[in-house]
């Protein structure tokens, strides 16, 4: 099952690769990130990932990886950062057409859940406990900080507009993220359970954690 979802979350592996021409280093770097992402989505964590496997997936010699990444941890960090950027882009796109703060927050939460459910392997990688990310990184430089900041800002806008219950937007956003993560994780790990529709669960999270009126019936 995990291997099938991983194949669905990225392009197929390449059988071989010619030497990059001048200026194509960025393309190889992107290919390495995509290859590592496919392998990580398949395995579920970074523990068993090897640079040799990534090189084989791309169709290059393993030493070529070191022109772009100093070690496996740096490559994994690049994968996580890339996937969080994609998640953030999905949130921004969903919120762009919102007409008011409540609608924007609802769109943000719905897009978050859709991303996680459409790309379950990659979503698991984002929050895998086995990722050896740099503990010395400043908070605003850590992968996912922009996504969480987006959620905090959306909650803040609802509080300022008087459509959410008064409270600390940061604390509210933390609880809301926990709820959204639970929706994605439980539906992914227990797909055969009789879950209510995702929109209903998002409504419940927003009602319980933020105080917004339900949009679904």
Phi, psi and omega per residue, in radians:
X1 nan -0.789 -3.134
X2 -1.111 -0.678 -3.139
X3 -1.157 -0.647 3.133
X4 -1.131 -0.744 -3.132
X5 -1.173 -0.621 3.134
X6 -1.111 -0.734 3.122
X7 -1.108 -0.583 -3.127
X8 -1.287 -0.293 -3.047
X9 -1.687 0.103 3.118
X10 -2.881 2.913 3.137
X11 -1.177 2.771 -3.136
X12 -1.148 2.739 -3.140
X13 -1.158 2.656 -3.139
X14 -1.607 2.490 -3.112
X15 -1.382 -0.563 -3.136
X16 -2.827 2.932 -3.055
X17 -2.608 2.355 3.072
X18 -1.450 2.850 -3.136
X19 -1.099 2.376 3.141
X20 -1.128 2.413 2.998
X21 -1.393 2.938 -3.134
X22 -0.961 2.322 3.120
X23 1.574 -0.050 -3.102
X24 -1.714 0.151 3.131
X25 -1.063 -0.648 3.130
X26 -1.116 -0.618 3.128
X27 -1.154 -0.716 3.115
X28 -1.134 -0.720 3.122
X29 -1.032 -0.777 3.117
X30 -1.108 -0.692 3.118
X31 -1.117 -0.654 3.113
X32 -1.143 -0.712 3.108
X33 -1.110 -0.754 3.139
X34 -1.135 -0.728 3.135
X35 -1.120 -0.785 3.114
X36 -1.107 -0.655 3.124
X37 -1.099 -0.727 3.118
X38 -1.090 -0.773 -3.118
X39 -1.180 -0.694 3.116
X40 -1.167 -0.684 3.109
X41 -1.115 -0.560 3.140
X42 -1.293 -0.749 -3.065
X43 -1.499 -0.476 3.135
X44 1.610 -0.259 3.069
X45 -2.728 3.106 -3.031
X46 -1.626 -0.061 -3.006
X47 -1.054 -0.763 -3.061
X48 -1.639 0.036 -3.123
X49 -1.225 2.397 3.052
X50 -2.214 2.612 3.096
X51 -1.144 -0.534 3.097
X52 -1.107 -0.714 3.121
X53 -1.156 -0.681 3.108
X54 -1.119 -0.779 3.130
X55 -1.068 -0.726 3.132
X56 -1.131 -0.661 3.121
X57 -1.091 -0.668 -3.125
X58 -1.447 -0.553 -3.118
X59 1.674 0.655 3.130
X60 -2.280 2.995 3.040
X61 -1.366 2.459 -3.072
X62 -0.948 -0.707 -3.133
X63 -1.032 -0.398 -3.130
X64 -1.126 -0.418 -3.129
X65 -1.094 -0.593 -3.042
X66 -1.203 -0.163 3.030
X67 -1.268 -0.319 -3.066
X68 -2.101 -0.515 -3.116
X69 -2.389 2.300 -3.072
X70 -1.262 -0.476 3.124
X71 -2.833 -3.135 -3.107
X72 -1.105 -0.678 -3.103
X73 -1.063 -0.707 3.134
X74 -1.137 -0.641 3.099
X75 -1.176 -0.742 3.122
X76 -1.098 -0.728 3.090
X77 -1.032 -0.688 3.127
X78 -1.137 -0.678 3.095
X79 -1.101 -0.842 -3.125
X80 -1.067 -0.793 3.133
X81 -1.075 -0.720 -3.137
X82 -1.108 -0.776 -3.113
X83 -1.214 -0.613 3.063
X84 -1.172 -0.614 3.076
X85 -1.106 -0.688 3.111
X86 -1.161 -0.714 3.090
X87 -1.095 -0.770 3.131
X88 -1.080 -0.708 3.114
X89 -1.090 -0.652 3.117
X90 -1.145 -0.680 3.112
X91 -1.148 -0.783 -3.133
X92 -1.057 -0.782 -3.138
X93 -1.085 -0.736 -3.115
X94 -1.172 -0.623 -3.080
X95 -1.418 -0.272 -3.012
X96 -1.060 -0.613 -3.061
X97 -1.614 0.069 -3.096
X98 -1.195 2.472 -3.096
X99 -1.665 -0.227 -3.133
X100 -2.715 2.920 -3.078
X101 -1.013 -0.692 -3.130
X102 -1.136 -0.758 3.115
X103 -1.123 -0.647 3.139
X104 -1.146 -0.756 3.128
X105 -1.148 -0.715 3.119
X106 -1.084 -0.760 3.134
X107 -1.115 -0.688 3.126
X108 -1.064 -0.832 -3.108
X109 -1.184 -0.702 3.111
X110 -1.113 -0.727 3.131
X111 -1.155 -0.652 3.107
X112 -1.035 -0.849 -3.129
X113 -1.150 -0.711 3.142
X114 -1.095 -0.722 3.124
X115 -1.063 -0.849 -3.106
X116 -1.105 -0.636 -3.116
X117 -1.397 -0.487 3.114
X118 -1.377 -0.557 -3.132
X119 -2.177 1.167 -3.033
X120 -1.101 -0.631 3.128
X121 -1.140 -0.800 3.131
X122 -1.181 -0.642 3.117
X123 -1.097 -0.720 3.117
X124 -1.075 -0.685 3.122
X125 -1.076 -0.673 -3.105
X126 -1.020 -0.574 -3.044
X127 -2.080 0.357 3.133
X128 -1.202 2.277 -3.119
X129 -1.210 -0.275 -3.074
X130 -1.552 -0.029 3.117
X131 -1.216 2.215 -3.106
X132 -1.633 1.213 -3.107
X133 -1.436 2.720 -3.039
X134 -1.135 1.967 -3.123
X135 -1.273 -0.239 -3.102
X136 -1.548 -0.098 -3.120
X137 -1.114 2.444 3.091
X138 -1.154 2.640 -3.066
X139 -0.897 -0.720 -3.091
X140 -1.338 -0.061 3.114
X141 -1.843 -0.072 -3.092
X142 -1.367 2.495 3.113
X143 -0.990 2.349 3.111
X144 1.626 -0.199 -3.104
X145 -1.118 -0.628 3.130
X146 -1.155 -0.674 3.108
X147 -1.092 -0.830 3.135
X148 -1.131 -0.689 3.095
X149 -1.066 -0.614 3.083
X150 -1.078 -0.733 -3.138
X151 -1.183 -0.746 3.115
X152 -1.062 -0.769 -3.126
X153 -1.115 -0.676 -3.141
X154 -1.177 -0.686 3.078
X155 -1.155 -0.758 3.124
X156 -0.999 -0.726 3.140
X157 -1.101 -0.650 3.128
X158 -1.220 -0.690 3.097
X159 -1.110 -0.790 -3.138
X160 -1.098 -0.592 -3.123
X161 -1.421 -0.118 3.129
X162 1.362 0.283 -3.132
X163 -1.767 -0.052 3.064
X164 -2.099 2.754 3.110
X165 -1.168 2.554 3.134
X166 -1.063 2.577 3.138
X167 2.822 3.090 3.123
X168 -1.322 1.995 -3.103
X169 -0.992 -0.619 3.130
X170 -1.118 -0.842 -3.137
X171 -1.117 -0.704 3.120
X172 -1.102 -0.756 -3.128
X173 -1.124 -0.651 3.091
X174 -1.038 -0.861 -3.134
X175 -1.135 -0.632 3.118
X176 -1.174 -0.726 3.110
X177 -1.089 -0.706 3.085
X178 -1.023 -0.754 -3.140
X179 -1.140 -0.776 -3.139
X180 -1.130 -0.734 3.112
X181 -1.076 -0.682 3.097
X182 -1.116 -0.698 3.108
X183 -1.035 -0.856 -3.103
X184 -1.177 -0.848 -3.047
X185 -1.139 -0.765 -3.109
X186 -1.235 -0.707 3.114
X187 -1.160 -0.551 3.120
X188 -1.294 -0.751 -3.085
X189 -1.403 -0.392 3.127
X190 -2.248 1.134 -3.032
X191 -1.151 -0.377 -3.083
X192 -1.598 -0.010 3.082
X193 -1.230 2.667 -3.125
X194 -1.404 1.226 -3.117
X195 -1.295 2.531 2.952
X196 -1.161 2.887 3.079
X197 -0.991 2.635 -3.122
X198 -1.001 -0.739 -3.120
X199 -1.059 -0.620 3.111
X200 -1.144 -0.721 3.123
X201 -1.189 -0.673 3.083
X202 -1.114 -0.735 3.084
X203 -0.992 -0.797 -3.118
X204 -1.105 -0.698 3.121
X205 -1.127 -0.767 -3.125
X206 -1.215 -0.631 3.103
X207 -1.197 -0.788 -3.076
X208 -1.289 -0.677 -3.038
X209 -1.650 -0.517 -3.041
X210 -1.971 -0.497 -3.104
X211 1.596 0.246 3.116
X212 -1.304 2.612 3.068
X213 -1.231 2.513 -3.123
X214 -1.152 2.528 3.133
X215 -1.851 -0.324 3.128
X216 -1.897 2.751 3.129
X217 -2.195 nan nan
